Amino acid sequence: MNILLTLNRNYLDVALVMLFSLKENNGEEKFNIYILSKDIDASDFEPLSSDELAFTIIKPDLDLNKALTTRRYPEEMYYRLFAFSFLPRYIDKILYLDPDIIINGRLRALYDVNIDNNYVAGCTHINKVLTRINSKRLRTEKCKAYLNTGVLLMNLSQIRKDFTKERIEKSILENRSRLLLPDQDVMAILFKDRIVTIDSLKYNLSDRIFTLTRLRGMHNLTLDHVRKNTVIIHYCGKNKPWKDGYHGVLGQFYEYYKNRFEQTRKNDKR
């Protein structure tokens, strides 16, 4: 199974916990982990090296100095959009994962989702009204769904057929003034209706979605249900359990795997 991460050193510790949780819950799988980063090396992942996890570090040759970036949204967020041009051409699909998530179950069913000739499969965190507002803001009336880009099954072979690195660079720069969530906005502009939506309660659950779902009475969502059924928990936005001021109930999953990872490292050093 092919897994993609794009990050800088600020998120390395969080990424290690995420990958540990992936390994813990997918013991029967072997993963090829591709890291797109300018400041991370293979040695950074030595604590997780095993027969199940094989790491490849790729230093992307990109000039994004004029792209919209902030401290919260560094240039690494754009790298996933260019993955098709940096990854080996024999890889036809890959599962992109943000580092700020926990893998709470098996990924095989997600990885085997039928994308057909679409570009990506992912989850949306917004309703139809906000989707229409985003479509008008971005001038993408044909956009099928506005995806949260933290979890994406990417159809690399189809993206390679229809896009070039130059075309994506051009879109990032041309739309700079209207971007709010830069990589998500650019993906909506480029991929439009060639998107497959998947269940956010199962594959991209955040504290916000957990709370809203319970308040609306749309689903009998409990922590026990999450523990048994949710595959991916995503600490998106500013509310993160490793930061001061965290408010939420899903942080316990991060703390569990963080403690397990730290204990495993201590045992390995003995």
C-alpha positions in Angstrom: 0.0 0.0 0.0 1.4 3.4 -1.0 1.1 6.2 1.6 2.1 9.9 1.0 3.0 12.5 3.6 4.0 16.1 3.0 5.4 18.0 6.0 8.2 20.0 7.5 10.2 19.4 10.6 7.6 21.2 12.8 5.3 18.3 12.4 7.8 15.4 12.6 6.9 14.3 16.1 3.2 14.3 15.3 3.8 12.3 12.1 5.8 9.7 14.0 2.8 9.1 16.3 0.4 8.9 13.3 2.6 6.3 11.5 2.9 4.3 14.7 -0.9 4.2 14.9 -1.0 3.1 11.3 1.4 0.3 11.9 -0.4 -0.8 15.1 -3.8 -1.2 13.4 -2.7 -2.6 10.0 -0.3 -5.3 11.0 -1.1 -7.5 8.0 -0.1 -4.8 5.5 3.2 -3.6 4.1 3.5 0.1 3.4 5.6 2.2 1.1 5.7 5.6 2.8 6.7 8.5 0.5 7.7 11.7 2.3 7.7 15.0 0.3 9.8 17.4 2.4 12.7 19.8 2.1 14.0 19.5 5.6 13.3 15.9 6.7 15.7 12.9 6.2 15.3 9.2 6.2 17.1 9.0 9.6 14.2 10.9 11.2 12.0 7.8 10.7 14.5 5.2 12.1 12.3 4.7 15.2 9.7 3.2 12.9 11.9 1.3 10.5 10.6 -2.2 10.0 9.6 -4.8 7.4 6.1 -3.3 7.4 7.2 0.3 6.8 9.6 1.3 4.0 10.4 5.0 3.7 11.4 7.1 0.7 12.2 10.7 1.1 11.7 13.0 -1.9 13.0 16.6 -1.9 10.6 18.5 -4.2 12.1 20.9 -6.7 9.5 23.6 -6.5 9.6 27.4 -6.5 6.5 28.5 -4.5 7.9 31.8 -3.2 5.0 33.7 -4.7 2.3 31.3 -3.5 0.0 32.2 -0.7 1.5 30.8 2.5 1.2 31.5 6.3 2.6 30.1 9.4 -0.5 27.9 9.7 -0.4 27.1 5.9 3.2 26.5 4.9 4.3 25.7 1.4 4.3 22.0 2.1 0.5 22.0 2.0 0.8 22.4 -1.8 3.1 19.4 -2.3 0.3 16.9 -2.4 -1.0 18.6 -5.5 2.3 18.0 -7.3 2.8 14.4 -6.0 2.1 12.9 -9.4 5.2 14.6 -10.9 7.6 13.6 -8.1 6.5 10.0 -7.4 7.7 7.0 -9.5 5.5 6.7 -12.6 4.7 3.0 -11.8 2.7 4.2 -8.8 -0.9 4.6 -10.1 -2.6 5.5 -6.8 -1.6 6.6 -3.3 -3.3 7.5 -0.1 -2.3 10.9 1.2 -2.5 11.4 5.0 -2.0 14.6 7.0 0.4 14.1 9.9 -2.1 15.5 12.4 -4.3 12.3 12.4 -4.6 9.0 14.1 -5.2 5.7 12.3 -7.8 3.9 14.4 -8.5 1.0 12.1 -7.6 -0.8 8.9 -7.1 1.2 5.7 -7.5 -1.6 3.1 -11.2 -0.8 2.4 -10.4 2.9 1.9 -7.4 2.1 -0.3 -9.6 -0.1 -2.5 -12.3 2.5 -3.1 -13.1 2.6 -6.8 -12.0 6.0 -8.1 -12.7 5.0 -11.8 -11.5 8.0 -13.9 -11.9 10.6 -11.1 -8.9 12.3 -9.6 -9.4 11.9 -5.9 -11.6 10.4 -3.2 -12.0 12.2 0.0 -14.4 13.6 2.7 -16.2 16.9 2.9 -16.7 18.7 6.2 -19.3 21.3 5.0 -22.9 21.2 4.1 -24.5 22.0 0.7 -25.0 25.7 1.5 -21.4 26.3 2.2 -20.4 24.1 -0.8 -22.4 26.5 -3.0 -20.8 29.5 -1.4 -17.4 28.1 -2.0 -18.3 27.3 -5.6 -19.3 31.0 -6.2 -16.2 32.3 -4.4 -13.9 30.1 -6.4 -16.0 30.3 -9.6 -16.2 26.5 -9.7 -19.9 25.9 -10.3 -19.2 22.3 -11.5 -17.3 21.4 -8.3 -18.9 18.2 -7.0 -17.7 18.6 -3.4 -15.4 20.8 -1.4 -13.0 18.3 0.2 -11.0 18.4 3.3 -7.6 17.5 1.9 -6.3 15.8 5.1 -7.2 12.3 3.7 -7.1 11.8 0.0 -7.0 8.7 -2.2 -5.2 10.0 -5.3 -5.6 8.6 -8.8 -2.1 9.5 -9.9 -2.4 7.8 -13.4 -5.5 10.0 -14.2 -4.0 13.2 -12.8 -0.8 12.6 -14.9 -3.0 12.3 -18.0 -4.7 15.6 -17.5 -2.3 17.9 -15.6 1.2 19.2 -15.7 3.3 20.7 -12.9 3.2 24.0 -14.7 -0.6 24.0 -14.9 -0.9 23.6 -11.2 1.7 26.2 -10.4 -0.2 28.6 -12.7 -3.5 27.9 -10.9 -1.9 28.5 -7.5 -0.6 31.9 -8.6 -3.5 33.1 -10.7 -6.1 32.4 -7.9 -3.9 33.7 -5.0 -6.2 36.6 -4.1 -9.3 34.4 -3.6 -7.7 31.5 -1.6 -8.8 31.1 2.0 -7.8 27.5 2.6 -5.2 27.4 -0.1 -4.6 23.8 -1.0 -8.3 22.9 -0.6 -9.4 25.8 -2.8 -6.9 25.0 -5.5 -8.0 21.3 -5.5 -11.7 22.4 -5.9 -10.7 24.7 -8.8 -8.7 22.0 -10.6 -10.6 18.8 -9.9 -14.2 20.2 -10.0 -16.6 17.3 -10.6 -14.0 14.5 -10.9 -14.2 13.8 -7.2 -15.5 10.8 -5.2 -16.9 11.5 -1.7 -16.5 9.0 1.2 -17.8 8.9 4.7 -16.3 11.5 7.0 -17.5 9.9 10.2 -15.4 6.8 9.2 -12.5 8.3 7.3 -12.0 11.9 8.5 -13.6 12.5 11.8 -12.7 15.8 13.7 -13.8 17.1 17.1 -15.9 19.7 15.3 -17.7 17.1 13.1 -18.2 14.8 16.2 -19.8 17.6 18.1 -22.0 18.9 15.3 -23.2 15.4 14.4 -24.3 14.8 18.0 -26.0 18.2 18.3 -28.0 17.7 15.2 -29.0 14.2 16.2 -28.1 12.9 12.8 -26.2 9.8 14.1 -26.0 7.9 17.3 -22.3 9.0 17.6 -20.5 8.0 20.8 -16.9 7.6 21.8 -17.5 3.8 21.9 -18.8 4.0 18.3 -15.7 6.0 17.2 -13.5 3.5 18.9 -15.1 0.6 17.1 -15.9 2.1 13.7 -13.9 5.2 12.9 -10.8 4.5 10.9 -9.2 8.0 10.7 -9.4 10.7 13.4 -8.3 14.1 12.1 -7.2 17.0 14.4 -7.7 19.6 11.7 -7.8 23.3 12.4 -6.2 25.1 15.4 -7.7 22.7 18.0 -5.0 20.1 18.5 -4.5 17.8 21.5 -0.7 18.4 21.6 -1.2 22.2 22.0 -2.2 24.3 25.0 -5.9 25.1 25.2 -7.2 22.0 23.4 -10.9 21.5 23.8 -12.4 18.2 22.6 -13.0 14.5 23.3 -11.1 12.8 20.5 -7.7 13.9 21.9 -7.7 10.7 24.0 -6.9 8.7 20.9 -3.9 10.8 20.2 -2.7 10.5 23.8 -3.1 6.8 23.8 -0.9 6.2 20.7 1.6 8.8 21.7 2.1 7.1 25.1 2.3 3.7 23.4 4.9 5.0 20.9 7.0 6.6 23.6 6.9 3.4 25.7 7.9 1.3 22.7 10.9 3.5 22.1 12.0 3.2 25.7 11.7 -0.5 25.5 13.7 -0.6 22.3 16.6 1.3 23.9 17.0 -1.2 26.8 
